[in-house]
Amino acid sequence: MSTAPLLSVGWTDHVTGRRGHLVVDRLVRGVASGGLRMREGCTVEEVAGLARGMTMKEALHYDPSARYVPLGGAKGGIDCDPRSPEAYGVLVRYLRAMRPYIERFWTTGEDLGLTQDLVDRAAAEAGLVSSIQAVYPLLDDEAAARARLADAFALEVDGIGLDELVGGCGVAEAALAALDRAGRPYAGARVSVQGFGTMGGATTRFLARAGLRVVAVADVKGTIANPAGLDVEALLAARDAHGAVDRAVLRPGDREEAGDAWLAADAEVLVPAAVSYAVDTGNQERVRARLVVEAANMPVVPEAERLLAARGIVVLPDVVVNSGTNAWWWWTLFGDVEADAEAAFAQVRRAMRGLVGRMLDRAEADGTTPRAAAHALVEERLPEIAQRYGWY
């Protein structure tokens, strides 16, 4: 797979001077899929890496028998603190500037720092029909498909929207599949999670409900820890829109620790679910877990991953682990799954079990890492996708 992206667009906000980026890695059937993130310090190199990851996620979910045919990969990024008073205006102006691309070939949605509701509101203000309108010409029945997706987004499960849960369901299932393979019982297996927003919060809920003990959760205020286990549901109910937990709900046994304490928690499973580059060569030696599950995009830098592997620590890569949200959007829109929570969770679990199994089988056969195995699986699928649907 060529390393150079198909298209890279830079943008400067004329009001604030803030910078934004769009990178289209590849197009399939003339369309690319990938979310939009907003964070202080976001760079074009970061966005390009994320776009490449989206190309891989799409290819990994290719199923010739399904209605959903994978798209290409893309990503958007804005260098701005999403909590800043100027953030929403910057978002609207970015989407307005990118409108020609979104109308024709870039389908986007929430990513780090943004919620889907916020993206939808800003997209409407920017004059867009939808943030995913570029895919509409590929649908057999656009009206029915849009209604089905809207119905799915309206569903809630125990107070949390289905759209916020499916990604975490996929991350949790990837972790559970790896534990099963290692013969490790769920009951009592300890988990530490960095990030308690959409992905981190949902992942934590599913792991806790599977019987694992969540011993540490990190948000923007620091790490909350309890070796005996945290009350996950209470913490979820006390989150704000950015995933920060109100400390008033902490119990006597809960401790407030430093922001990076999650990294060195005494746990079997480590889930970085917040920012990219969270685990680097300088801090990887603090990791005590035997399994790192990448819920965030690019949270472990390559050299750190090599050092972790040398210590016998398995890293399940983001391109597989957090691909459930993107796939669920398209399964729902194209009609492979209905607007039903249990059907959605079942589809995500089935797909993730299959992907993780194939990846770990390949890694074992090749004597390589799960990430290298995932790349090999992508390379095997791309020729058929290119031949059948067009790839450039």
N, C-alpha and C positions, 0 to 999 in steps of 0.2 A: 504494500500500500504506500503510495507516494506520501512523503512527509510534508510537502508544501500545500497549504490550504488553497482552495479554489479562489477565495475572495477574502480580503481583509479591508474593513472600512473604519476609519477613524473619525471622531466627531468631537467638536469643542462647543460647549454651551456658551452662547453669546451673552448670557446674563451673568453667569457665575464663573465662567472659565473652566468648569468641570469637564473632564474628558470621558468619552465613552467609546466603546469598540463593538464591532460586529465582525465575527469570523465565520465564514461558511467553509467548512472543511470539504464536504462533498454534497452533490445533489443526486438523488435517485428519483426518477420520474419527474425531475425538475423541481423537487421540493426538499428542504432540509428541516430538521427538527432540533430544537435546543432552547433551553430556558434563558432568562435574563436575570443576572445577579447585580446587586448593588452593594458595594463595600468600599470603604476607604482604602486606597492603595491598589485597586484592581488594575491590572496591566494587560496589554495586548497579548503578551506571552502566555499569561494565565488563561485568557479567553481562548487562544488558539489551542492550548492543551485540552481545555474543556470541550471544544468543538470536535477535536479528534476523538475524544472519549465518546461523544454522542454518535459519531459514525460507527464506532465499535458496538455500542449498546443496541443501536438499530439492527445491525447485522446479526448480532447474537440472538435476537428474537425472531429471526426469519423462519417462517414456517410456510412452505409452499401450499399447504392445504388450508391456510387461514385466509380470511377476508383482508386482514391487515397485512399490507405489504410494506416492509421497512422503507423509511425515507433516508435521506442523507443526514449528515450531522452538522450542526451549527451552534453558536453560542453568542450571547450578548453580555456586555459588562459595562458598568458605570462606576467610575472612581468617585464615590461620594458616600458619606456616612448615612445609612438609611434613617437614622434617628434625627438627622439635621432638619431644621425647619424648612430649608430650601429643597429637600430631597424630592418631594412630590412634584414640584415645578420642573426640576431637572428631569425627572422621569417622563413627564408629559412631553417636554421639548425633545428629549431623546427619541421617543416613539414617533413623534411628528416628523423628525428628520429621517427616521428609518422606515417611514410609512411605505415608500415604494418597494422596499425589500420585503416587508411583512405582507403586503398585498399580493406579491407575486411568488415568493419562494421561501420565506423564512417563517415557520410556525414557532411561536414562543409562548412562554408562560412563566410562572414563578420559579425563582431559584433563591439562592442565599440573599437574605436581606429584604426580600419582597414576598408578599402574599399574592395569591391568584386574584383575590378580590381587588387589591390595589392595582395590579396590572390591568385587569379588566376595566376598572374605572378610568385609569389614565389612558388606555387605548381608545375608549369611547371619546374622551376629551380631545385626543389627538386626531380624531376623524376616522378611526378604523372601525370596520364592521366587527372584527374579532381579532384577537392576537393569533388565531390559528386559521385565518380565512384562506391562506394560500393552499390549504389542503382540500378545501371544499370542492374544487373541480374534479377531484379524484373519487368523490363519493357517488355511489349509485343513487342514493336518495338523500339529498342534502338536508331537507326539512326533517325527515325522520331521524337522521343521524344527529343533528344538532339538538333535537328534542330529547333524544336518549342521553346525550352527554349532559344536558342541563338537568335532567331528572337525576342522574348519577351524582352530580355536584350538589344537589339539594339534599341528599341523604346524610343522615347523621347516625353514628353508632356510639352510644353512651356519651352523648354530648360533644363528640368531635366529628367533623365532616369526613365523609368517606374519602374525599380527595386528599385529605391530610393524613389518612391512615394507610392507604395502599402501599406507599413507598416504604414505610416502616414495617409493614407486614412482610414485604419482600426482603428487607435487610435482616429481620429477625429469622425468617425462614432459612436464609443463607447461613446464618450462624448456627441454627439448630441442625441443619444438614451436615455441617462440618463437625459438630459435637457428636452426632450420630455416627459418623464415619470413624471418629476417634474412640468410640465406645464410652463417651463421657455422659453420665446421666444428667438430665436437666436439673433435677432437684438439688438445690444448694450450690450449683455452679454460680460463681460470682461474676458480676458484670460492672464495668465502669464505662460511663458514657460522657463524651464531650459534646455539648450542644443539646438544648432542650426545646428547640423550636419544632417545626413541622416534622422533619425527619427524625431527629433525636428523640422527641417526645413519643412519637408513635412507635418507634423501635423499642424504646424502654417499656412501653405498655405491653407490647406483644411478648417480649422476653419475660417480663414479670409474670404475665398470665400463663406462660408455658412452664413456670416453676423455678426460673432462675432468680437469684438473689441480687438485686441492684444495690451495690455498696457505695457507689459514687456517681454523682451527676454534676456536670460543670455547666454554668451559664455565664453571662457577661459579668456577673457580680463575683464569681469565684466558684469553688467546688463545695458541694454539700455531700458529706460522707457519713456513713454509719455501717460499721462492719457487720452488724446484725441485720442489715437490710433497711432500705428507705421505703416510706409509704408513697409509692409511685403515683397512685391515684390522687392523693392529697397534693402532691407537687404539681401534677398536671392541672388540677383545678385552680392552682394559685399562680399560673403563668400569666404574663402579659403578652401583648401581640408580638414581642420580639423574643419570647421564650425565657424571659427572666422570671425567677420564682420569688414570690413574696416570702421573705424569711419569717414572717409572723406565724407561718404554718409549721415550722420545724418543731419536732418533738424533742424531749430532753436528751435522747441518745444521739440526735443528729448533730454533726459538727460542721462548722464553717471553716474551710481550709483555703489555701492559696489557689489562684486560678488554674495553675498547672498541676495541681495535686492529683487530678484524675489520671494523669499519665502513668504515675507510679503506684496506683492503687493495687492492693493485694487482691487480684482478680484473675480468673481464667480467661475472660473475654474482655477485650478493649474495643470500644466503638467510637472512633472519631467521627462525629456527625455535625461538625460546625464548619470550620474554615479549611481552605487548602493549606498545604505545607505545615500542618500542625506537628508532625513528627519528622524531625530532621536529624542530621548526623550529630548534632550537639546534645540532643535529649533522648535519642532512641535507646541509649544504654539504661535509662530509667524504667523502661517498659518491663513489667514483670509478667504480664499475661502471655499465654501460649498461643492465643488466637487474636489477631487484629482484624476487625471487620470494617471495611471502609464505607461507612454510610455517607460521608461527605465526598465531594469530588476532589481528587488528588490530595488527600490529607497526609500521605506518607511520601516523602521525596524518594527518588529512585535509589540513591546511595544508602539512605537509611534503611530502605527495604532490604537491600543486599546484606547489610549488617545484621538486621533482625533475622533474616533467613540463616545466616551463619550461626546464630544462637539457637536455631531450631524453632523460631517463632514464625508461624504461618500467617501471611497477609492475604486475606480475600480481597481482590481488587474491586474498586468502585465500578468499573465498567460492567461487572456482573451484579454486584451486591445492591447498588441503588438504582438499577434499571427498571424496577417495577412500576414506578410512577409513570414514566414516559410510555411504557408498553400499555399500561392500563388505559391511559387516555385514548390510544389508538385502537385497542381492542374494543373499547366502548363505542367510539365514534364509528368504526367500520362494522360493528355488529357482531364481533366474536364473543362478547359478553354483554348481558343486559344490565340495566340500571338497578342492580341488586347487590347489596353488600356481601352476602354470603357467597354469591356467585363470583364476585370480584376477588374476594379473599382466596377462594378455592383456585381460581385461575392463576393468581399471583403465586400462590404456594406451589402449585403444580409446575409452573414455568421455572421458578427459582430452584426447586429441587432438581429438575432436569438439567438446568444450566450448571449449577454447582457440581452436580455429579459428573457431568461430561468434563468440566474443567479439571476437577481433581483427578479423575481417571487419566486425563491427558498429561497432567503434571507428573503423576506417578510413573506413567509409561515412558515419558521423555526424560525423567529425572530433572525436572525444572520447577520453577515457581508457578503458582496458580496464575499470576499475571501473564507470564510467558505462554502458558497453556491457553489462556483466553485469547491472546493475540493470534496464536496458531489456529484456533477455531474460527476466528474472524477471517483470516487469510483463506481458509478453506471455503468459506461461504461467499466471499466477494465475487469470484468469477461467475457463479450462477446468477447472483443478483444483477451483476453488470450485463450479462447476456440477455436476461429476461426483461429487465426494466430500464436499462440505461443508467450509466454511472459516469459522472464527470465532475 
